C-alpha cells in the first residue's frame, strides 16, 4: 500500500482523469497553485480521499468521486469552488480554519 496516492507540494497545473485506489491518503495538496482537480476518482483510502491545505483560491474541485475513504474531503484554508462531486461512505466533508468553499450540486451519500 502506498502512503500518498498523489502528494503535491508547491506544485502547479491541473489534474484530470486520475484514478487512485487503496492508499493511506488519496490526494494531498499542500501550498499548491493547482487550478483544478476534475473527472477523477479516489477510492478505498484509509484516511482522507483528498486533503487540501493552503492552495490558491482559484483551485476548483469539479466532477469527482470520493468513495470508501475514512474522510471524503478534508479542507483547511480553502476558498475554491466545489461542484458536481460524489462523496460516499464514512465522514463526507471536514472543514477547518477558515475554509470558505463555494459548494454547488453535491451528491453526498452516507452508506
N, C-alpha and C positions, 0 to 999 in steps of 0.2 A: 504494500500500500504506500502511495506517495503522500508526503506531508502536505504540500500545496499542489493542487492541480494546475494552478496558474498564479504566480506571485509577481506583481508588478510594483516596483518602487521607483518613483520619479520617472515614469515612462510616459510616452505619448503615442497617439494613434488609436484607431477604432478596432474593436474585436467583433467579428460576425461569424455565425455558423460554427460556434465552438461547442464541443460535446465533452463533458467531464463526468467521470463515474468512479465512485469508490475511492475517495481521498479523505484525509483528515479534514482539510479545509479545501473547498472547491476553488474559489477565486478570492484572492487577497489584493485589493487595490489600496495602495498607500502613497499619498502625496504625488499623485499622478495627474496628468492633464489629458487623460483619455476622453475623447469626445463622446463615445458611446459603447455600450455592450448591447448587441442586437441578435435576435434569432438564435439564441444559444440555449443549451440545456445543461444543468448541473444536478446530478442525482447521487444519492447514497453517500453524502459527505458525513463524516462522524460528528462534525461541529457545524460550521457555517457553510451554507451554499455559496454565499458571497459576503465578504466583509469589506466595507468601504470606509476609508478614513482620510479626510483632508484632500479630497480630489477637487478639481476645478468645478465651478458652478455650472459649467456647460456639459458636464458628464451626464448622459441620459441612459436609463435602463429601460429598454423597449423590446417587447415581444419575446420574452424569455420564459423558460420553465425551470423552476427550482422545486424538486420533489425528493422526499425521503431524506432530507437533511435535518440535523438537530435544530438548526435555525435556518429559515429560508434566506432572509436578508438581515444583515446587521449594519445599520447606518450610523456613522459617527461623523459629525460635522459635514453633512451632506445637504446640498441645495439644488440638485438637478431634478430632471423630470423622470417619473416612473410611470410607464404606460403599457397596457396590454400584456401584463405578465401573469403567469400562473404559479402560485406558490402553494404547496401542499405538504402535509404530514405534521410534524410537531409544531413548535412555535413558528409563526409565519414571518413576522416582521418585528425587529427590535430597533428602536431609535434612541439615541443618546446624545447629549451635549450639543444642542443647537441644530439638530438635523431639521432642515426646512424643505423637505421634498415636496414636489407637486405630484400628487397621485391621481391618475386617471384610469378608468376602465380596468380595475383589478379583478382578477379571478382568484379569490382566496378560498382554498378548500382545507378543511380540517378532517383528516382521516381518523 
